[in-house]
């Protein structure tokens, strides 16, 4: 299983939100590039970046920070937050990111999603953010009428290869991840599923690895020291041998 240590960006700083609430923000570093370098030192190969400013308002406000993270760290990066046009996709791919993650636009503009997948293939992933079983959008500030499993079925039919699935109720809470949700998703779909939200212990990492999940995103747990990133990477890689 692949481990994606996360950097969430607001105003150029690395932050974490509690259950996606912009009013409950903790700033962990005003130097995200240094944070990315610490991931490299721990043995990371990948990084998950979210532009939270962009997620809320559709801008690409932190694009220069993303450029610096990618250039200075050398990590294989995926980026989400505010990517709602072909121009935005191309901007990020030109920076050298591995793939872009569509969130709000995947829900509200199916024609754009279809075109993006047809044009960029595996370089386009979709973030499915779940609140009480429904798909949330606009930086989790709105909840759509889409059931998460029905939406995932649509994505698979459209040819989406990778889905980053977040249980919002678990995000930043440090109470463990939603193992049952990921079990159901992995049983129902052939897409690569990345678990996100509440992965807060090595036991969580091991359980997800044993379930043959494609990947897991680690956020608050590595910032607080609840999970040692190096140990998490080692645990996940054991499942690939």
Order of alpha helices (4+ residues) and beta strands (2+ residues): beta-beta-beta-alpha-beta-alpha-alpha-beta-alpha-beta-alpha-alpha-beta-beta-beta-alpha-beta-alpha-beta-alpha-beta-alpha-alpha
